[in-house]
Amino acid sequence: MTNATQSAAAAAVELDGKDLPAHCPNPAMPLWSSHPRVFLEFNHDGVAKCPYCGTAYRLKPGAVVPHH
């Protein structure tokens, strides 16, 4: 993993299973930086990226993902 990849991974918003379904903007984001709400799909590595603002989201290790 390169330093840039490590920095991006460290900057990711970590979510637990109770935080799903995940969406962006998330509740911690200031109102002035809002964009339309988009629900996120996580890849097999547990990572998702907002198509509007580029915020990275990652599932915490051991997170239990509820099934539909």
mmJSON file of the N, C-alpha and C atoms, coordinates in Angstrom:
{"data_MODEL":{"atom_site":{
"group_PDB":["ATOM","ATOM","ATOM","ATOM","ATOM","ATOM","ATOM","ATOM","ATOM","ATOM","ATOM","ATOM","ATOM","ATOM","ATOM","ATOM","ATOM","ATOM","ATOM","ATOM","ATOM","ATOM","ATOM","ATOM","ATOM","ATOM","ATOM","ATOM","ATOM","ATOM","ATOM","ATOM","ATOM","ATOM","ATOM","ATOM","ATOM","ATOM","ATOM","ATOM","ATOM","ATOM","ATOM","ATOM","ATOM","ATOM","ATOM","ATOM","ATOM","ATOM","ATOM","ATOM","ATOM","ATOM","ATOM","ATOM","ATOM","ATOM","ATOM","ATOM","ATOM","ATOM","ATOM","ATOM","ATOM","ATOM","ATOM","ATOM","ATOM","ATOM","ATOM","ATOM","ATOM","ATOM","ATOM","ATOM","ATOM","ATOM","ATOM","ATOM","ATOM","ATOM","ATOM","ATOM","ATOM","ATOM","ATOM","ATOM","ATOM","ATOM","ATOM","ATOM","ATOM","ATOM","ATOM","ATOM","ATOM","ATOM","ATOM","ATOM","ATOM","ATOM","ATOM","ATOM","ATOM","ATOM","ATOM","ATOM","ATOM","ATOM","ATOM","ATOM","ATOM","ATOM","ATOM","ATOM","ATOM","ATOM","ATOM","ATOM","ATOM","ATOM","ATOM","ATOM","ATOM","ATOM","ATOM","ATOM","ATOM","ATOM","ATOM","ATOM","ATOM","ATOM","ATOM","ATOM","ATOM","ATOM","ATOM","ATOM","ATOM","ATOM","ATOM","ATOM","ATOM","ATOM","ATOM","ATOM","ATOM","ATOM","ATOM","ATOM","ATOM","ATOM","ATOM","ATOM","ATOM","ATOM","ATOM","ATOM","ATOM","ATOM","ATOM","ATOM","ATOM","ATOM","ATOM","ATOM","ATOM","ATOM","ATOM","ATOM","ATOM","ATOM","ATOM","ATOM","ATOM","ATOM","ATOM","ATOM","ATOM","ATOM","ATOM","ATOM","ATOM","ATOM","ATOM","ATOM","ATOM","ATOM","ATOM","ATOM","ATOM","ATOM","ATOM","ATOM","ATOM","ATOM","ATOM","ATOM","ATOM","ATOM","ATOM","ATOM"],
"id":[1,2,3,4,5,6,7,8,9,10,11,12,13,14,15,16,17,18,19,20,21,22,23,24,25,26,27,28,29,30,31,32,33,34,35,36,37,38,39,40,41,42,43,44,45,46,47,48,49,50,51,52,53,54,55,56,57,58,59,60,61,62,63,64,65,66,67,68,69,70,71,72,73,74,75,76,77,78,79,80,81,82,83,84,85,86,87,88,89,90,91,92,93,94,95,96,97,98,99,100,101,102,103,104,105,106,107,108,109,110,111,112,113,114,115,116,117,118,119,120,121,122,123,124,125,126,127,128,129,130,131,132,133,134,135,136,137,138,139,140,141,142,143,144,145,146,147,148,149,150,151,152,153,154,155,156,157,158,159,160,161,162,163,164,165,166,167,168,169,170,171,172,173,174,175,176,177,178,179,180,181,182,183,184,185,186,187,188,189,190,191,192,193,194,195,196,197,198,199,200,201,202,203,204],
"type_symbol":["N","C","C","N","C","C","N","C","C","N","C","C","N","C","C","N","C","C","N","C","C","N","C","C","N","C","C","N","C","C","N","C","C","N","C","C","N","C","C","N","C","C","N","C","C","N","C","C","N","C","C","N","C","C","N","C","C","N","C","C","N","C","C","N","C","C","N","C","C","N","C","C","N","C","C","N","C","C","N","C","C","N","C","C","N","C","C","N","C","C","N","C","C","N","C","C","N","C","C","N","C","C","N","C","C","N","C","C","N","C","C","N","C","C","N","C","C","N","C","C","N","C","C","N","C","C","N","C","C","N","C","C","N","C","C","N","C","C","N","C","C","N","C","C","N","C","C","N","C","C","N","C","C","N","C","C","N","C","C","N","C","C","N","C","C","N","C","C","N","C","C","N","C","C","N","C","C","N","C","C","N","C","C","N","C","C","N","C","C","N","C","C","N","C","C","N","C","C","N","C","C","N","C","C"],
"label_atom_id":["N","CA","C","N","CA","C","N","CA","C","N","CA","C","N","CA","C","N","CA","C","N","CA","C","N","CA","C","N","CA","C","N","CA","C","N","CA","C","N","CA","C","N","CA","C","N","CA","C","N","CA","C","N","CA","C","N","CA","C","N","CA","C","N","CA","C","N","CA","C","N","CA","C","N","CA","C","N","CA","C","N","CA","C","N","CA","C","N","CA","C","N","CA","C","N","CA","C","N","CA","C","N","CA","C","N","CA","C","N","CA","C","N","CA","C","N","CA","C","N","CA","C","N","CA","C","N","CA","C","N","CA","C","N","CA","C","N","CA","C","N","CA","C","N","CA","C","N","CA","C","N","CA","C","N","CA","C","N","CA","C","N","CA","C","N","CA","C","N","CA","C","N","CA","C","N","CA","C","N","CA","C","N","CA","C","N","CA","C","N","CA","C","N","CA","C","N","CA","C","N","CA","C","N","CA","C","N","CA","C","N","CA","C","N","CA","C","N","CA","C","N","CA","C","N","CA","C","N","CA","C","N","CA","C","N","CA","C"],
"label_alt_id":[null,null,null,null,null,null,null,null,null,null,null,null,null,null,null,null,null,null,null,null,null,null,null,null,null,null,null,null,null,null,null,null,null,null,null,null,null,null,null,null,null,null,null,null,null,null,null,null,null,null,null,null,null,null,null,null,null,null,null,null,null,null,null,null,null,null,null,null,null,null,null,null,null,null,null,null,null,null,null,null,null,null,null,null,null,null,null,null,null,null,null,null,null,null,null,null,null,null,null,null,null,null,null,null,null,null,null,null,null,null,null,null,null,null,null,null,null,null,null,null,null,null,null,null,null,null,null,null,null,null,null,null,null,null,null,null,null,null,null,null,null,null,null,null,null,null,null,null,null,null,null,null,null,null,null,null,null,null,null,null,null,null,null,null,null,null,null,null,null,null,null,null,null,null,null,null,null,null,null,null,null,null,null,null,null,null,null,null,null,null,null,null,null,null,null,null,null,null,null,null,null,null,null,null],
"label_comp_id":["MET","MET","MET","THR","THR","THR","ASN","ASN","ASN","ALA","ALA","ALA","THR","THR","THR","GLN","GLN","GLN","SER","SER","SER","ALA","ALA","ALA","ALA","ALA","ALA","ALA","ALA","ALA","ALA","ALA","ALA","ALA","ALA","ALA","VAL","VAL","VAL","GLU","GLU","GLU","LEU","LEU","LEU","ASP","ASP","ASP","GLY","GLY","GLY","LYS","LYS","LYS","ASP","ASP","ASP","LEU","LEU","LEU","PRO","PRO","PRO","ALA","ALA","ALA","HIS","HIS","HIS","CYS","CYS","CYS","PRO","PRO","PRO","ASN","ASN","ASN","PRO","PRO","PRO","ALA","ALA","ALA","MET","MET","MET","PRO","PRO","PRO","LEU","LEU","LEU","TRP","TRP","TRP","SER","SER","SER","SER","SER","SER","HIS","HIS","HIS","PRO","PRO","PRO","ARG","ARG","ARG","VAL","VAL","VAL","PHE","PHE","PHE","LEU","LEU","LEU","GLU","GLU","GLU","PHE","PHE","PHE","ASN","ASN","ASN","HIS","HIS","HIS","ASP","ASP","ASP","GLY","GLY","GLY","VAL","VAL","VAL","ALA","ALA","ALA","LYS","LYS","LYS","CYS","CYS","CYS","PRO","PRO","PRO","TYR","TYR","TYR","CYS","CYS","CYS","GLY","GLY","GLY","THR","THR","THR","ALA","ALA","ALA","TYR","TYR","TYR","ARG","ARG","ARG","LEU","LEU","LEU","LYS","LYS","LYS","PRO","PRO","PRO","GLY","GLY","GLY","ALA","ALA","ALA","VAL","VAL","VAL","VAL","VAL","VAL","PRO","PRO","PRO","HIS","HIS","HIS","HIS","HIS","HIS"],
"label_asym_id":["A","A","A","A","A","A","A","A","A","A","A","A","A","A","A","A","A","A","A","A","A","A","A","A","A","A","A","A","A","A","A","A","A","A","A","A","A","A","A","A","A","A","A","A","A","A","A","A","A","A","A","A","A","A","A","A","A","A","A","A","A","A","A","A","A","A","A","A","A","A","A","A","A","A","A","A","A","A","A","A","A","A","A","A","A","A","A","A","A","A","A","A","A","A","A","A","A","A","A","A","A","A","A","A","A","A","A","A","A","A","A","A","A","A","A","A","A","A","A","A","A","A","A","A","A","A","A","A","A","A","A","A","A","A","A","A","A","A","A","A","A","A","A","A","A","A","A","A","A","A","A","A","A","A","A","A","A","A","A","A","A","A","A","A","A","A","A","A","A","A","A","A","A","A","A","A","A","A","A","A","A","A","A","A","A","A","A","A","A","A","A","A","A","A","A","A","A","A","A","A","A","A","A","A"],
"label_entity_id":["1","1","1","1","1","1","1","1","1","1","1","1","1","1","1","1","1","1","1","1","1","1","1","1","1","1","1","1","1","1","1","1","1","1","1","1","1","1","1","1","1","1","1","1","1","1","1","1","1","1","1","1","1","1","1","1","1","1","1","1","1","1","1","1","1","1","1","1","1","1","1","1","1","1","1","1","1","1","1","1","1","1","1","1","1","1","1","1","1","1","1","1","1","1","1","1","1","1","1","1","1","1","1","1","1","1","1","1","1","1","1","1","1","1","1","1","1","1","1","1","1","1","1","1","1","1","1","1","1","1","1","1","1","1","1","1","1","1","1","1","1","1","1","1","1","1","1","1","1","1","1","1","1","1","1","1","1","1","1","1","1","1","1","1","1","1","1","1","1","1","1","1","1","1","1","1","1","1","1","1","1","1","1","1","1","1","1","1","1","1","1","1","1","1","1","1","1","1","1","1","1","1","1","1"],
"label_seq_id":[1,1,1,2,2,2,3,3,3,4,4,4,5,5,5,6,6,6,7,7,7,8,8,8,9,9,9,10,10,10,11,11,11,12,12,12,13,13,13,14,14,14,15,15,15,16,16,16,17,17,17,18,18,18,19,19,19,20,20,20,21,21,21,22,22,22,23,23,23,24,24,24,25,25,25,26,26,26,27,27,27,28,28,28,29,29,29,30,30,30,31,31,31,32,32,32,33,33,33,34,34,34,35,35,35,36,36,36,37,37,37,38,38,38,39,39,39,40,40,40,41,41,41,42,42,42,43,43,43,44,44,44,45,45,45,46,46,46,47,47,47,48,48,48,49,49,49,50,50,50,51,51,51,52,52,52,53,53,53,54,54,54,55,55,55,56,56,56,57,57,57,58,58,58,59,59,59,60,60,60,61,61,61,62,62,62,63,63,63,64,64,64,65,65,65,66,66,66,67,67,67,68,68,68],
"pdbx_PDB_ins_code":[null,null,null,null,null,null,null,null,null,null,null,null,null,null,null,null,null,null,null,null,null,null,null,null,null,null,null,null,null,null,null,null,null,null,null,null,null,null,null,null,null,null,null,null,null,null,null,null,null,null,null,null,null,null,null,null,null,null,null,null,null,null,null,null,null,null,null,null,null,null,null,null,null,null,null,null,null,null,null,null,null,null,null,null,null,null,null,null,null,null,null,null,null,null,null,null,null,null,null,null,null,null,null,null,null,null,null,null,null,null,null,null,null,null,null,null,null,null,null,null,null,null,null,null,null,null,null,null,null,null,null,null,null,null,null,null,null,null,null,null,null,null,null,null,null,null,null,null,null,null,null,null,null,null,null,null,null,null,null,null,null,null,null,null,null,null,null,null,null,null,null,null,null,null,null,null,null,null,null,null,null,null,null,null,null,null,null,null,null,null,null,null,null,null,null,null,null,null,null,null,null,null,null,null],
"Cartn_x":[0.853,0.0,0.901,0.61,1.403,0.978,1.783,1.433,0.124,-0.119,-1.37,-2.554,-2.402,-3.484,-3.726,-2.641,-2.784,-3.472,-3.128,-3.753,-5.234,-5.59,-6.998,-7.771,-7.174,-7.843,-8.015,-7.014,-7.094,-8.149,-8.396,-9.352,-10.786,-10.97,-12.306,-13.177,-14.464,-15.441,-15.73,-15.484,-15.724,-17.147,-17.802,-19.18,-19.293,-20.262,-20.568,-21.877,-22.237,-23.462,-24.701,-24.696,-25.858,-26.027,-24.982,-25.033,-25.6,-25.931,-26.432,-27.945,-28.556,-27.921,-27.192,-26.027,-25.189,-25.584,-25.472,-25.765,-24.829,-24.707,-23.921,-24.806,-24.816,-23.993,-24.403,-23.409,-23.702,-24.1,-24.689,-25.195,-24.131,-22.867,-21.808,-21.363,-21.796,-21.371,-22.151,-21.477,-22.172,-23.172,-24.224,-25.293,-24.787,-23.807,-23.328,-22.665,-22.221,-21.545,-22.473,-23.771,-24.739,-24.794,-25.196,-25.497,-26.669,-27.259,-28.383,-27.968,-28.878,-28.578,-28.438,-27.388,-27.143,-26.822,-27.466,-27.176,-25.979,-25.126,-23.843,-23.852,-23.173,-22.979,-21.528,-21.297,-19.936,-19.443,-18.169,-17.596,-17.234,-16.649,-16.335,-15.276,-14.547,-13.562,-14.166,-15.478,-16.138,-15.874,-15.634,-15.329,-16.356,-16.76,-17.67,-17.181,-17.506,-17.098,-18.291,-18.533,-19.637,-19.342,-20.285,-20.058,-20.121,-20.699,-20.801,-19.566,-19.213,-18.14,-16.855,-16.908,-15.71,-15.367,-16.235,-15.974,-15.902,-14.866,-14.691,-15.324,-15.966,-16.584,-16.033,-15.85,-15.316,-16.049,-16.361,-16.957,-15.866,-16.181,-15.224,-14.935,-13.711,-13.403,-14.353,-14.912,-15.831,-17.256,-17.553,-18.913,-19.883,-21.019,-22.048,-23.028,-23.146,-24.018,-25.366,-26.438,-27.764,-28.201,-28.861,-29.358,-30.778,-31.174,-32.523,-33.502],
"Cartn_y":[-1.178,0.0,1.244,2.195,3.417,4.377,5.412,6.413,7.108,7.386,8.036,7.135,5.833,4.883,4.78,4.762,4.694,5.947,7.12,8.37,8.379,7.914,7.873,6.907,5.759,4.78,5.331,6.067,6.637,7.735,8.428,9.53,9.054,7.772,7.248,7.325,7.562,7.557,6.092,5.669,4.279,4.101,3.071,2.783,1.379,1.201,-0.107,-0.596,-1.829,-2.387,-1.605,-1.008,-0.232,1.067,1.498,2.737,2.529,1.299,0.991,1.058,1.409,1.721,3.063,3.124,4.32,5.28,6.557,7.563,8.748,9.515,10.743,11.838,13.043,13.479,12.78,12.586,11.928,12.977,12.571,13.527,14.461,14.082,14.917,16.032,16.003,17.01,18.304,19.455,20.74,20.971,21.696,21.939,22.612,23.513,24.246,23.331,22.151,21.253,20.17,20.388,19.368,19.172,17.994,17.629,16.667,16.281,15.334,14.059,13.508,12.281,11.117,10.368,9.171,8.033,6.885,5.715,5.004,4.503,3.956,2.442,1.917,0.47,0.173,-0.75,-1.116,-2.239,-2.174,-3.245,-4.415,-5.464,-6.663,-6.41,-5.295,-4.926,-4.057,-3.755,-2.93,-1.449,-1.003,0.398,0.955,2.208,2.917,4.351,4.983,6.378,7.138,8.319,9.154,9.688,9.519,10.027,11.542,12.215,13.678,14.356,14.013,14.746,13.947,12.649,11.829,11.334,11.584,11.094,9.571,9.027,7.581,7.055,5.927,5.251,3.843,3.336,1.995,1.331,0.065,-0.695,-1.037,-0.903,-1.252,-2.746,-3.147,-4.58,-5.306,-6.393,-7.174,-6.654,-5.618,-5.067,-6.116,-6.224,-7.154,-6.401,-6.844,-6.179,-6.889,-6.168,-6.8,-7.141,-8.263,-8.682,-8.169,-7.997,-7.498,-8.643],
"Cartn_z":[0.0,0.0,0.0,-0.86,-0.923,0.178,0.404,1.418,1.08,-0.219,-0.617,-0.323,-0.578,-0.306,1.196,1.971,3.424,3.952,3.421,3.86,3.527,2.336,1.94,2.831,3.131,3.988,5.398,5.884,7.227,7.296,6.192,6.17,5.955,5.7,5.433,6.685,6.475,7.56,7.878,9.117,9.491,9.983,9.481,9.85,10.413,11.289,11.855,11.241,11.471,10.92,11.319,12.514,12.978,12.199,11.475,10.699,9.292,8.962,7.615,7.559,6.468,5.199,5.277,4.662,4.703,3.593,3.896,2.879,3.053,2.008,2.026,1.45,1.982,3.095,4.39,5.254,6.525,7.56,8.667,9.667,10.248,10.182,10.752,9.804,8.556,7.584,7.776,7.625,7.777,6.644,6.952,5.985,4.714,4.832,3.659,2.637,3.062,2.124,1.588,1.724,1.311,-0.195,-0.559,-1.937,-1.853,-2.968,-2.885,-2.153,-1.359,-0.613,-1.576,-1.386,-2.178,-1.21,-1.426,-0.607,-1.206,-0.335,-0.762,-0.833,-1.844,-1.978,-1.677,-0.758,-0.386,-1.274,-1.658,-2.466,-1.56,-2.141,-1.354,-0.282,-0.385,0.632,1.736,1.635,2.646,2.488,1.24,0.965,-0.006,0.211,-0.694,-0.819,-1.942,-2.172,-2.714,-2.157,-2.605,-4.005,-4.94,-6.296,-6.399,-5.408,-5.444,-4.873,-3.623,-2.94,-2.785,-3.083,-2.999,-1.609,-0.622,0.728,0.698,1.325,1.393,2.679,2.574,3.716,3.77,5.0,5.175,6.329,6.163,7.26,8.261,9.537,10.58,10.505,10.845,10.864,11.83,11.365,12.181,12.196,11.402,11.355,10.833,11.486,11.07,10.187,8.94,7.974,7.985,8.333,8.336,6.913,6.77,5.456,5.259,3.997,3.718,3.805],
"occupancy":[1.0,1.0,1.0,1.0,1.0,1.0,1.0,1.0,1.0,1.0,1.0,1.0,1.0,1.0,1.0,1.0,1.0,1.0,1.0,1.0,1.0,1.0,1.0,1.0,1.0,1.0,1.0,1.0,1.0,1.0,1.0,1.0,1.0,1.0,1.0,1.0,1.0,1.0,1.0,1.0,1.0,1.0,1.0,1.0,1.0,1.0,1.0,1.0,1.0,1.0,1.0,1.0,1.0,1.0,1.0,1.0,1.0,1.0,1.0,1.0,1.0,1.0,1.0,1.0,1.0,1.0,1.0,1.0,1.0,1.0,1.0,1.0,1.0,1.0,1.0,1.0,1.0,1.0,1.0,1.0,1.0,1.0,1.0,1.0,1.0,1.0,1.0,1.0,1.0,1.0,1.0,1.0,1.0,1.0,1.0,1.0,1.0,1.0,1.0,1.0,1.0,1.0,1.0,1.0,1.0,1.0,1.0,1.0,1.0,1.0,1.0,1.0,1.0,1.0,1.0,1.0,1.0,1.0,1.0,1.0,1.0,1.0,1.0,1.0,1.0,1.0,1.0,1.0,1.0,1.0,1.0,1.0,1.0,1.0,1.0,1.0,1.0,1.0,1.0,1.0,1.0,1.0,1.0,1.0,1.0,1.0,1.0,1.0,1.0,1.0,1.0,1.0,1.0,1.0,1.0,1.0,1.0,1.0,1.0,1.0,1.0,1.0,1.0,1.0,1.0,1.0,1.0,1.0,1.0,1.0,1.0,1.0,1.0,1.0,1.0,1.0,1.0,1.0,1.0,1.0,1.0,1.0,1.0,1.0,1.0,1.0,1.0,1.0,1.0,1.0,1.0,1.0,1.0,1.0,1.0,1.0,1.0,1.0,1.0,1.0,1.0,1.0,1.0,1.0],
"B_iso_or_equiv":[0.0,0.0,0.0,0.0,0.0,0.0,0.0,0.0,0.0,0.0,0.0,0.0,0.0,0.0,0.0,0.0,0.0,0.0,0.0,0.0,0.0,0.0,0.0,0.0,0.0,0.0,0.0,0.0,0.0,0.0,0.0,0.0,0.0,0.0,0.0,0.0,0.0,0.0,0.0,0.0,0.0,0.0,0.0,0.0,0.0,0.0,0.0,0.0,0.0,0.0,0.0,0.0,0.0,0.0,0.0,0.0,0.0,0.0,0.0,0.0,0.0,0.0,0.0,0.0,0.0,0.0,0.0,0.0,0.0,0.0,0.0,0.0,0.0,0.0,0.0,0.0,0.0,0.0,0.0,0.0,0.0,0.0,0.0,0.0,0.0,0.0,0.0,0.0,0.0,0.0,0.0,0.0,0.0,0.0,0.0,0.0,0.0,0.0,0.0,0.0,0.0,0.0,0.0,0.0,0.0,0.0,0.0,0.0,0.0,0.0,0.0,0.0,0.0,0.0,0.0,0.0,0.0,0.0,0.0,0.0,0.0,0.0,0.0,0.0,0.0,0.0,0.0,0.0,0.0,0.0,0.0,0.0,0.0,0.0,0.0,0.0,0.0,0.0,0.0,0.0,0.0,0.0,0.0,0.0,0.0,0.0,0.0,0.0,0.0,0.0,0.0,0.0,0.0,0.0,0.0,0.0,0.0,0.0,0.0,0.0,0.0,0.0,0.0,0.0,0.0,0.0,0.0,0.0,0.0,0.0,0.0,0.0,0.0,0.0,0.0,0.0,0.0,0.0,0.0,0.0,0.0,0.0,0.0,0.0,0.0,0.0,0.0,0.0,0.0,0.0,0.0,0.0,0.0,0.0,0.0,0.0,0.0,0.0,0.0,0.0,0.0,0.0,0.0,0.0],
"pdbx_formal_charge":[null,null,null,null,null,null,null,null,null,null,null,null,null,null,null,null,null,null,null,null,null,null,null,null,null,null,null,null,null,null,null,null,null,null,null,null,null,null,null,null,null,null,null,null,null,null,null,null,null,null,null,null,null,null,null,null,null,null,null,null,null,null,null,null,null,null,null,null,null,null,null,null,null,null,null,null,null,null,null,null,null,null,null,null,null,null,null,null,null,null,null,null,null,null,null,null,null,null,null,null,null,null,null,null,null,null,null,null,null,null,null,null,null,null,null,null,null,null,null,null,null,null,null,null,null,null,null,null,null,null,null,null,null,null,null,null,null,null,null,null,null,null,null,null,null,null,null,null,null,null,null,null,null,null,null,null,null,null,null,null,null,null,null,null,null,null,null,null,null,null,null,null,null,null,null,null,null,null,null,null,null,null,null,null,null,null,null,null,null,null,null,null,null,null,null,null,null,null,null,null,null,null,null,null],
"auth_seq_id":[1,1,1,2,2,2,3,3,3,4,4,4,5,5,5,6,6,6,7,7,7,8,8,8,9,9,9,10,10,10,11,11,11,12,12,12,13,13,13,14,14,14,15,15,15,16,16,16,17,17,17,18,18,18,19,19,19,20,20,20,21,21,21,22,22,22,23,23,23,24,24,24,25,25,25,26,26,26,27,27,27,28,28,28,29,29,29,30,30,30,31,31,31,32,32,32,33,33,33,34,34,34,35,35,35,36,36,36,37,37,37,38,38,38,39,39,39,40,40,40,41,41,41,42,42,42,43,43,43,44,44,44,45,45,45,46,46,46,47,47,47,48,48,48,49,49,49,50,50,50,51,51,51,52,52,52,53,53,53,54,54,54,55,55,55,56,56,56,57,57,57,58,58,58,59,59,59,60,60,60,61,61,61,62,62,62,63,63,63,64,64,64,65,65,65,66,66,66,67,67,67,68,68,68],
"auth_comp_id":["MET","MET","MET","THR","THR","THR","ASN","ASN","ASN","ALA","ALA","ALA","THR","THR","THR","GLN","GLN","GLN","SER","SER","SER","ALA","ALA","ALA","ALA","ALA","ALA","ALA","ALA","ALA","ALA","ALA","ALA","ALA","ALA","ALA","VAL","VAL","VAL","GLU","GLU","GLU","LEU","LEU","LEU","ASP","ASP","ASP","GLY","GLY","GLY","LYS","LYS","LYS","ASP","ASP","ASP","LEU","LEU","LEU","PRO","PRO","PRO","ALA","ALA","ALA","HIS","HIS","HIS","CYS","CYS","CYS","PRO","PRO","PRO","ASN","ASN","ASN","PRO","PRO","PRO","ALA","ALA","ALA","MET","MET","MET","PRO","PRO","PRO","LEU","LEU","LEU","TRP","TRP","TRP","SER","SER","SER","SER","SER","SER","HIS","HIS","HIS","PRO","PRO","PRO","ARG","ARG","ARG","VAL","VAL","VAL","PHE","PHE","PHE","LEU","LEU","LEU","GLU","GLU","GLU","PHE","PHE","PHE","ASN","ASN","ASN","HIS","HIS","HIS","ASP","ASP","ASP","GLY","GLY","GLY","VAL","VAL","VAL","ALA","ALA","ALA","LYS","LYS","LYS","CYS","CYS","CYS","PRO","PRO","PRO","TYR","TYR","TYR","CYS","CYS","CYS","GLY","GLY","GLY","THR","THR","THR","ALA","ALA","ALA","TYR","TYR","TYR","ARG","ARG","ARG","LEU","LEU","LEU","LYS","LYS","LYS","PRO","PRO","PRO","GLY","GLY","GLY","ALA","ALA","ALA","VAL","VAL","VAL","VAL","VAL","VAL","PRO","PRO","PRO","HIS","HIS","HIS","HIS","HIS","HIS"],
"auth_asym_id":["A","A","A","A","A","A","A","A","A","A","A","A","A","A","A","A","A","A","A","A","A","A","A","A","A","A","A","A","A","A","A","A","A","A","A","A","A","A","A","A","A","A","A","A","A","A","A","A","A","A","A","A","A","A","A","A","A","A","A","A","A","A","A","A","A","A","A","A","A","A","A","A","A","A","A","A","A","A","A","A","A","A","A","A","A","A","A","A","A","A","A","A","A","A","A","A","A","A","A","A","A","A","A","A","A","A","A","A","A","A","A","A","A","A","A","A","A","A","A","A","A","A","A","A","A","A","A","A","A","A","A","A","A","A","A","A","A","A","A","A","A","A","A","A","A","A","A","A","A","A","A","A","A","A","A","A","A","A","A","A","A","A","A","A","A","A","A","A","A","A","A","A","A","A","A","A","A","A","A","A","A","A","A","A","A","A","A","A","A","A","A","A","A","A","A","A","A","A","A","A","A","A","A","A"],
"auth_atom_id":["N","CA","C","N","CA","C","N","CA","C","N","CA","C","N","CA","C","N","CA","C","N","CA","C","N","CA","C","N","CA","C","N","CA","C","N","CA","C","N","CA","C","N","CA","C","N","CA","C","N","CA","C","N","CA","C","N","CA","C","N","CA","C","N","CA","C","N","CA","C","N","CA","C","N","CA","C","N","CA","C","N","CA","C","N","CA","C","N","CA","C","N","CA","C","N","CA","C","N","CA","C","N","CA","C","N","CA","C","N","CA","C","N","CA","C","N","CA","C","N","CA","C","N","CA","C","N","CA","C","N","CA","C","N","CA","C","N","CA","C","N","CA","C","N","CA","C","N","CA","C","N","CA","C","N","CA","C","N","CA","C","N","CA","C","N","CA","C","N","CA","C","N","CA","C","N","CA","C","N","CA","C","N","CA","C","N","CA","C","N","CA","C","N","CA","C","N","CA","C","N","CA","C","N","CA","C","N","CA","C","N","CA","C","N","CA","C","N","CA","C","N","CA","C","N","CA","C","N","CA","C","N","CA","C","N","CA","C"],
"pdbx_PDB_model_num":[1,1,1,1,1,1,1,1,1,1,1,1,1,1,1,1,1,1,1,1,1,1,1,1,1,1,1,1,1,1,1,1,1,1,1,1,1,1,1,1,1,1,1,1,1,1,1,1,1,1,1,1,1,1,1,1,1,1,1,1,1,1,1,1,1,1,1,1,1,1,1,1,1,1,1,1,1,1,1,1,1,1,1,1,1,1,1,1,1,1,1,1,1,1,1,1,1,1,1,1,1,1,1,1,1,1,1,1,1,1,1,1,1,1,1,1,1,1,1,1,1,1,1,1,1,1,1,1,1,1,1,1,1,1,1,1,1,1,1,1,1,1,1,1,1,1,1,1,1,1,1,1,1,1,1,1,1,1,1,1,1,1,1,1,1,1,1,1,1,1,1,1,1,1,1,1,1,1,1,1,1,1,1,1,1,1,1,1,1,1,1,1,1,1,1,1,1,1,1,1,1,1,1,1]
}}}
